[in-house]
């Protein structure tokens, strides 16, 4: 149901408003080509569906991705963090942050207790990681 957690094969995605992502990409000196803006975002149908993924052809540098994540955390900008299988969204796109609501988690626990436990462990690791990023003086390369 969900991508294999913790393996090196995961593709991580920061999804947010295109303007915020563009500012973050520029501030972190990443290639502008790593920013993906779907048609639904251009038309205003889904205003915060722009995203940056890592590792990908245009962004292989994990430290750059963590720097972008730190940009969002430190500036208190809204974002969602996803993990997906390398084969694509059809193989599983998991919202890793923020946490799913209690009703959704309860339903997942009912249908797939193992996945619910994996997701909960991932949240705990991510929240600890995001907490470290928010500390003054934290350097992205120190957090990998």
N, CA, C and O of each residue as an XYZ file, in Angstrom:
576
protein
N       0.810     -1.206      0.000
C       0.000      0.000      0.000
C       0.848      1.264      0.000
O       0.521      2.243     -0.671
N       1.952      1.234      0.765
C       2.797      2.426      0.824
C       4.189      2.078      0.322
O       4.560      0.904      0.315
N       4.964      3.062     -0.097
C       6.325      2.779     -0.539
C       7.145      2.215      0.610
O       6.845      2.461      1.778
N       8.157      1.476      0.281
C       9.056      0.943      1.304
C       9.684      2.111      2.055
O      10.313      2.980      1.452
N       9.512      2.125      3.353
C      10.008      3.252      4.147
C      11.465      3.054      4.521
O      11.901      1.942      4.819
N      12.203      4.138      4.500
C      13.564      4.129      4.989
C      14.594      3.662      3.972
O      15.792      3.853      4.185
N      14.157      3.051      2.866
C      15.101      2.582      1.874
C      15.656      3.720      1.048
O      15.113      4.825      1.040
N      16.746      3.438      0.353
C      17.354      4.488     -0.464
C      16.571      4.736     -1.739
O      16.868      5.678     -2.474
N      15.550      3.885     -2.017
C      14.799      4.025     -3.240
C      13.682      5.042     -3.201
O      13.060      5.285     -4.235
N      13.396      5.646     -2.071
C      12.307      6.611     -1.983
C      12.637      7.907     -2.711
O      13.779      8.367     -2.714
N      11.615      8.479     -3.321
C      11.705      9.818     -3.898
C      10.936     10.735     -2.946
O       9.768     10.481     -2.651
N      11.579     11.793     -2.468
C      10.942     12.725     -1.532
C      10.430     13.925     -2.309
O      11.069     14.379     -3.258
N       9.270     14.440     -1.901
C       8.626     15.568     -2.584
C       8.202     16.627     -1.574
O       7.496     16.328     -0.611
N       8.634     17.863     -1.797
C       8.101     19.018     -1.075
C       7.076     19.646     -2.009
O       7.387     20.003     -3.145
N       5.856     19.775     -1.517
C       4.781     20.364     -2.319
C       4.267     21.604     -1.604
O       4.003     21.580     -0.402
N       4.131     22.685     -2.357
C       3.728     23.965     -1.753
C       3.263     24.919     -2.840
O       3.135     24.548     -4.007
N       3.017     26.144     -2.435
C       2.648     27.200     -3.384
C       3.843     27.460     -4.303
O       4.984     27.484     -3.842
N       3.590     27.652     -5.591
C       4.693     27.837     -6.536
C       5.596     29.025     -6.210
O       6.812     28.944     -6.383
N       5.017     30.112     -5.744
C       5.836     31.294     -5.413
C       6.797     30.977     -4.275
O       7.969     31.349     -4.332
N       6.310     30.288     -3.234
C       7.177     29.927     -2.110
C       8.273     28.964     -2.551
O       9.431     29.106     -2.159
N       7.899     27.985     -3.366
C       8.907     27.041     -3.853
C       9.948     27.736     -4.720
O      11.138     27.447     -4.602
N       9.522     28.643     -5.583
C      10.465     29.365     -6.440
C      11.440     30.192     -5.584
O      12.637     30.232     -5.866
N      10.923     30.842     -4.549
C      11.800     31.602     -3.639
C      12.792     30.675     -2.954
O      13.976     30.993     -2.845
N      12.305     29.520     -2.490
C      13.172     28.562     -1.813
C      14.233     27.989     -2.736
O      15.396     27.876     -2.351
N      13.845     27.629     -3.941
C      14.794     27.093     -4.920
C      15.887     28.125     -5.202
O      17.067     27.782     -5.276
N      15.494     29.373     -5.357
C      16.465     30.436     -5.604
C      17.367     30.656     -4.397
O      18.586     30.759     -4.541
N      16.774     30.729     -3.205
C      17.552     30.975     -1.983
C      18.553     29.852     -1.717
O      19.631     30.096     -1.173
N      18.205     28.637     -2.095
C      19.081     27.482     -1.858
C      20.000     27.206     -3.037
O      20.759     26.237     -3.032
N      19.926     28.077     -4.059
C      20.773     27.977     -5.246
C      20.640     26.622     -5.937
O      21.632     26.022     -6.352
N      19.385     26.146     -6.055
C      19.099     24.910     -6.768
C      18.740     25.245     -8.210
O      18.404     26.386     -8.525
N      18.812     24.257     -9.070
C      18.427     24.454    -10.468
C      16.937     24.772    -10.547
O      16.119     24.075     -9.946
N      16.587     25.811    -11.280
C      15.176     26.158    -11.456
C      14.409     25.039    -12.145
O      13.185     24.969    -12.033
N      15.107     24.171    -12.852
C      14.463     23.055    -13.544
C      13.911     21.998    -12.595
O      13.125     21.151    -13.020
N      14.297     22.022    -11.332
C      13.786     21.025    -10.390
C      12.361     21.362     -9.926
O      11.684     20.512     -9.347
N      11.910     22.577    -10.173
C      10.569     23.004     -9.777
C       9.550     22.546    -10.815
O       9.653     22.891    -11.992
N       8.562     21.762    -10.369
C       7.519     21.252    -11.250
C       6.216     21.962    -10.895
O       5.788     21.956     -9.741
N       5.590     22.574    -11.902
C       4.322     23.264    -11.701
C       3.276     22.593    -12.604
O       3.241     22.853    -13.807
N       2.426     21.734    -12.030
C       1.416     21.040    -12.843
C       0.387     21.997    -13.432
O       0.215     23.119    -12.955
N      -0.294     21.530    -14.479
C      -1.317     22.349    -15.145
C      -2.384     22.826    -14.164
O      -2.863     23.955    -14.273
N      -2.762     21.979    -13.208
C      -3.803     22.358    -12.243
C      -3.369     23.558    -11.406
O      -4.213     24.317    -10.930
N      -2.070     23.733    -11.225
C      -1.564     24.883    -10.472
C      -1.616     26.138    -11.341
O      -2.013     27.202    -10.865
N      -1.221     26.024    -12.608
C      -1.250     27.179    -13.518
C      -2.659     27.729    -13.667
O      -2.847     28.943    -13.746
N      -3.652     26.846    -13.708
C      -5.037     27.285    -13.895
C      -5.698     27.717    -12.594
O      -6.820     28.224    -12.614
N      -5.024     27.527    -11.464
C      -5.580     27.926    -10.173
C      -6.480     26.882     -9.552
O      -7.048     27.111     -8.485
N      -6.621     25.721    -10.211
C      -7.475     24.664     -9.689
C      -6.923     24.106     -8.382
O      -7.677     23.873     -7.438
N      -5.620     23.894     -8.327
C      -4.929     23.433     -7.114
C      -3.752     24.380     -6.895
O      -2.666     24.146     -7.426
N      -3.953     25.442     -6.125
C      -2.950     26.515     -6.063
C      -1.624     26.143     -5.404
O      -0.617     26.812     -5.636
N      -1.603     25.096     -4.593
C      -0.349     24.766     -3.899
C       0.171     23.387     -4.287
O       0.697     22.663     -3.441
N       0.028     23.020     -5.551
C       0.432     21.693     -6.005
C       1.795     21.672     -6.696
O       2.189     20.633     -7.225
N       2.519     22.778     -6.706
C       3.863     22.779     -7.272
C       4.753     21.933     -6.362
O       4.504     21.829     -5.161
N       5.792     21.331     -6.945
C       6.632     20.486     -6.108
C       8.067     20.406     -6.618
O       8.380     20.732     -7.763
N       8.921     19.952     -5.700
C      10.318     19.643     -5.988
C      10.560     18.258     -5.421
O      10.180     17.969     -4.287
N      11.200     17.392     -6.220
C      11.480     16.031     -5.772
C      12.978     15.766     -5.754
O      13.748     16.380     -6.492
N      13.368     14.835     -4.891
C      14.768     14.440     -4.765
C      14.841     12.979     -4.343
O      14.062     12.578     -3.478
N      15.700     12.184     -4.883
C      16.615     12.495     -5.977
C      15.924     12.363     -7.326
O      15.156     11.431     -7.565
N      16.213     13.310     -8.192
C      15.730     13.309     -9.564
C      16.858     13.827    -10.451
O      17.922     14.208     -9.961
N      16.616     13.836    -11.749
C      17.636     14.283    -12.698
C      18.105     15.707    -12.388
O      19.301     15.992    -12.452
N      17.167     16.602    -12.052
C      17.525     17.996    -11.815
C      17.917     18.288    -10.373
O      18.421     19.372    -10.082
N      17.695     17.337     -9.462
C      18.080     17.537     -8.063
C      18.484     16.197     -7.456
O      17.656     15.464     -6.916
N      19.762     15.902     -7.557
C      20.301     14.684     -6.962
C      20.872     14.947     -5.578
O      21.000     14.029     -4.768
N      21.211     16.187     -5.309
C      21.882     16.590     -4.070
C      20.923     16.588     -2.885
O      20.064     17.463     -2.774
N      21.073     15.598     -1.996
C      20.181     15.508     -0.838
C      20.357     16.710      0.092
O      19.393     17.163      0.709
N      21.581     17.226      0.194
C      21.811     18.399      1.053
C      21.039     19.602      0.522
O      20.525     20.401      1.305
N      20.953     19.740     -0.793
C      20.168     20.830     -1.382
C      18.691     20.689     -1.072
O      18.008     21.679     -0.811
N      18.196     19.453     -1.102
C      16.796     19.202     -0.787
C      16.525     19.517      0.682
O      15.507     20.127      1.011
N      17.429     19.106      1.557
C      17.277     19.400      2.984
C      17.350     20.909      3.223
O      16.637     21.433      4.079
N      18.195     21.601      2.483
C      18.265     23.062      2.606
C      16.932     23.689      2.214
O      16.475     24.633      2.858
N      16.304     23.163      1.151
C      14.993     23.663      0.736
C      13.946     23.384      1.811
O      13.115     24.241      2.111
N      13.988     22.212      2.376
C      13.073     21.873      3.468
C      13.300     22.808      4.656
O      12.343     23.279      5.270
N      14.556     23.073      4.975
C      14.885     23.998      6.068
C      14.367     25.398      5.766
O      13.901     26.086      6.674
N      14.439     25.833      4.513
C      13.920     27.142      4.115
C      12.441     27.251      4.492
O      12.009     28.275      5.020
N      11.672     26.206      4.223
C      10.245     26.220      4.541
C       9.997     26.199      6.042
O       9.139     26.925      6.545
N      10.742     25.376      6.751
C      10.547     25.267      8.200
C      10.928     26.562      8.901
O      10.169     27.071      9.725
N      12.092     27.094      8.581
C      12.603     28.293      9.257
C      11.738     29.515      8.962
O      11.568     30.375      9.826
N      11.189     29.598      7.742
C      10.357     30.737      7.359
C       8.872     30.521      7.637
O       8.040     31.341      7.248
N       8.539     29.424      8.306
C       7.151     29.100      8.684
C       6.205     29.129      7.485
O       5.092     29.649      7.572
N       6.659     28.565      6.370
C       5.836     28.491      5.168
C       5.102     27.154      5.132
O       5.619     26.137      5.596
N       3.900     27.168      4.579
C       3.109     25.940      4.482
C       3.686     25.035      3.400
O       4.025     25.492      2.309
N       3.794     23.755      3.715
C       4.259     22.768      2.752
C       3.740     21.400      3.164
O       3.313     21.184      4.298
N       3.793     20.493      2.211
C       3.513     19.088      2.499
C       4.720     18.291      2.016
O       5.330     18.618      0.998
N       5.049     17.257      2.752
C       6.172     16.402      2.410
C       5.625     15.019      2.084
O       4.874     14.435      2.865
N       6.010     14.504      0.922
C       5.547     13.198      0.465
C       6.745     12.289      0.217
O       7.864     12.747     -0.013
N       6.477     11.000      0.270
C       7.439      9.995     -0.179
C       6.729      9.144     -1.216
O       5.545      8.838     -1.072
N       7.451      8.763     -2.264
C       6.834      7.925     -3.288
C       7.845      6.910     -3.794
O       9.056      7.062     -3.632
N       7.305      5.874     -4.411
C       8.137      4.858     -5.026
C       8.802      5.440     -6.271
O       8.230      6.322     -6.912
N       9.992      4.969     -6.627
C      10.675      5.486     -7.815
C       9.885      5.281     -9.106
O      10.044      6.049    -10.055
N       9.033      4.249     -9.152
C       8.276      3.960    -10.372
C       7.188      4.997    -10.632
O       6.722      5.124    -11.764
N       6.780      5.728     -9.621
C       5.778      6.766     -9.825
C       4.695      6.764     -8.771
O       4.667      5.916     -7.879
N       3.798      7.739     -8.895
C       2.737      7.901     -7.909
C       1.792      6.703     -7.877
O       1.203      6.401     -6.839
N       1.649      6.026     -9.008
C       0.729      4.894     -9.062
C       1.162      3.782     -8.110
O       0.330      3.005     -7.643
N       2.464      3.705     -7.822
C       2.962      2.687     -6.898
C       2.892      3.122     -5.448
O       3.263      2.360     -4.555
N       2.424      4.327     -5.200
C       2.269      4.778     -3.825
C       2.845      6.149     -3.601
O       4.041      6.372     -3.788
N       2.006      7.055     -3.206
C       2.427      8.404     -2.826
C       1.925      8.604     -1.412
O       0.717      8.664     -1.184
N       2.831      8.709     -0.468
C       2.488      8.791      0.943
C       2.711     10.199      1.454
O       3.813     10.736      1.340
N       1.667     10.807      2.021
C       1.867     12.107      2.668
C       2.609     11.848      3.968
O       2.082     11.222      4.888
N       3.824     12.332      4.030
C       4.663     12.081      5.190
C       4.544     13.182      6.244
O       4.784     12.937      7.426
N       4.179     14.384      5.825
C       4.053     15.506      6.761
C       3.163     16.552      6.130
O       3.316     16.795      4.933
N       2.264     17.179      6.817
C       1.912     16.963      8.224
C       1.155     15.647      8.417
O       0.800     14.967      7.454
N       0.926     15.317      9.655
C       0.249     14.070      9.992
C      -1.146     14.009      9.383
O      -1.830     15.023      9.246
N      -1.546     12.807      9.026
C      -2.928     12.583      8.591
C      -3.853     12.765      9.787
O      -3.432     12.592     10.931
N      -5.100     13.112      9.530
C      -6.038     13.307     10.636
C      -6.365     11.963     11.305
O      -6.139     10.900     10.726
N      -6.895     12.027     12.524
C      -7.154     10.826     13.324
C      -8.112      9.859     12.645
O      -7.913      8.646     12.715
N      -9.144     10.372     11.990
C     -10.119      9.494     11.343
C      -9.465      8.688     10.213
O      -9.740      7.498     10.060
N      -8.614      9.327      9.436
C      -7.929      8.632      8.347
C      -6.970      7.585      8.899
O      -6.886      6.475      8.372
N      -6.250      7.938      9.957
C      -5.323      6.974     10.562
C      -6.079      5.794     11.172
O      -5.624      4.654     11.080
N      -7.217      6.057     11.787
C      -8.012      4.979     12.361
C      -8.478      4.018     11.264
O      -8.452      2.800     11.445
N      -8.898      4.564     10.146
C      -9.326      3.738      9.026
C      -8.146      2.917      8.491
O      -8.307      1.737      8.180
N      -6.965      3.533      8.383
C      -5.782      2.816      7.926
C      -5.406      1.711      8.904
O      -5.044      0.610      8.490
N      -5.492      2.001     10.201
C      -5.199      0.964     11.199
C      -6.127     -0.233     11.049
O      -5.723     -1.378     11.251
N      -7.380      0.047     10.690
C      -8.365     -1.021     10.515
C      -8.026     -1.887      9.300
O      -8.106     -3.113      9.375
N      -7.650     -1.263      8.188
C      -7.408     -2.001      6.955
C      -5.979     -2.503      6.798
O      -5.759     -3.556      6.199
N      -5.009     -1.770      7.324
C      -3.603     -2.130      7.140
C      -2.784     -1.683      8.354
O      -2.094     -0.665      8.299
N      -2.862     -2.447      9.452
C      -2.165     -2.037     10.677
C      -0.658     -1.854     10.506
O      -0.068     -0.973     11.131
N      -0.029     -2.680      9.663
C       1.415     -2.576      9.478
C       1.793     -1.242      8.825
O       2.741     -0.585      9.255
N       1.053     -0.847      7.794
C       1.322      0.441      7.137
C       1.086      1.597      8.102
O       1.852      2.561      8.115
N       0.030      1.507      8.911
C      -0.246      2.562      9.897
C       0.911      2.697     10.872
O       1.292      3.811     11.234
N       1.473      1.573     11.299
C       2.612      1.612     12.222
C       3.838      2.221     11.530
O       4.554      3.020     12.134
N       4.083      1.846     10.267
C       5.211      2.405      9.528
C       5.068      3.917      9.361
O       6.033      4.664      9.524
N       3.870      4.351      9.039
C       3.622      5.789      8.858
C       3.856      6.527     10.170
O       4.461      7.599     10.176
N       3.388      5.970     11.275
C       3.580      6.611     12.578
C       5.068      6.725     12.916
O       5.508      7.752     13.433
N       5.837      5.689     12.631
C       7.284      5.743     12.873
C       7.950      6.789     11.985
O       8.847      7.508     12.427
N       7.508      6.871     10.730
C       8.047      7.877      9.824
C       7.747      9.278     10.335
O       8.620     10.146     10.308
N       6.518      9.512     10.802
C       6.161     10.821     11.347
C       7.058     11.197     12.516
O       7.534     12.330     12.602
N       7.286     10.254     13.407
C       8.125     10.543     14.568
C       9.533     10.947     14.133
O      10.099     11.904     14.661
N      10.097     10.216     13.168
C      11.431     10.553     12.674
C      11.437     11.914     11.986
O      12.344     12.720     12.196
N      10.415     12.166     11.159
C      10.351     13.447     10.451
C      10.181     14.621     11.403
O      10.831     15.654     11.241
N       9.314     14.467     12.389
C       9.094     15.572     13.327
C      10.344     15.865     14.137
O      10.627     17.026     14.433
N      11.095     14.836     14.503
C      12.364     15.059     15.203
C      13.346     15.780     14.279
O      14.051     16.695     14.705
N      13.386     15.364     13.019
C      14.259     15.979     12.024
C      13.882     17.438     11.781
O      14.750     18.311     11.767
N      12.580     17.705     11.590
C      12.132     19.079     11.366
C      12.409     19.951     12.584
O      12.712     21.136     12.444
N      12.308     19.374     13.767
C      12.641     20.118     14.984
C      14.109     20.513     15.011
O      14.450     21.611     15.449
N      14.982     19.620     14.543
C      16.416     19.941     14.502
C      16.699     21.022     13.469
O      17.543     21.890     13.694
N      15.995     20.977     12.333
C      16.198     22.001     11.299
C      15.854     23.382     11.846
O      16.521     24.366     11.524
N      14.816     23.453     12.672
C      14.346     24.742     13.177
C      15.300     25.360     14.182
O      15.157     26.536     14.516
N      16.277     24.594     14.677
C      17.221     25.135     15.654
C      18.151     26.149     14.999
O      18.605     25.938     13.875
N      18.437     27.246     15.691
C      19.352     28.242     15.124
C      20.730     27.632     14.890
O      21.240     26.877     15.719
N      21.319     27.970     13.752
C      22.674     27.514     13.454
C      22.764     26.126     12.863
O      23.868     25.648     12.602
N      21.628     25.452     12.640
C      21.665     24.113     12.050
C      22.023     24.210     10.577
O      21.382     24.943      9.825
N      23.031     23.481     10.171
C      23.452     23.451      8.779
C      22.860     22.218      8.116
O      22.913     21.136      8.701
N      22.297     22.339      6.912
C      21.669     21.196      6.249
C      22.560     19.981      6.150
O      22.084     18.865      6.357
N      23.842     20.152      5.838
C      24.708     18.996      5.688
C      24.923     18.272      7.016
O      25.276     17.092      7.014
N      24.720     18.944      8.145
C      24.861     18.316      9.448
C      23.655     17.475      9.812
O      23.716     16.694     10.761
N      22.558     17.615      9.078
C      21.315     16.955      9.437
C      21.065     15.682      8.647
O      20.108     14.962      8.934
N      21.894     15.391      7.668
C      21.675     14.201      6.837
C      22.022     12.940      7.573
O      21.896     11.848      7.019
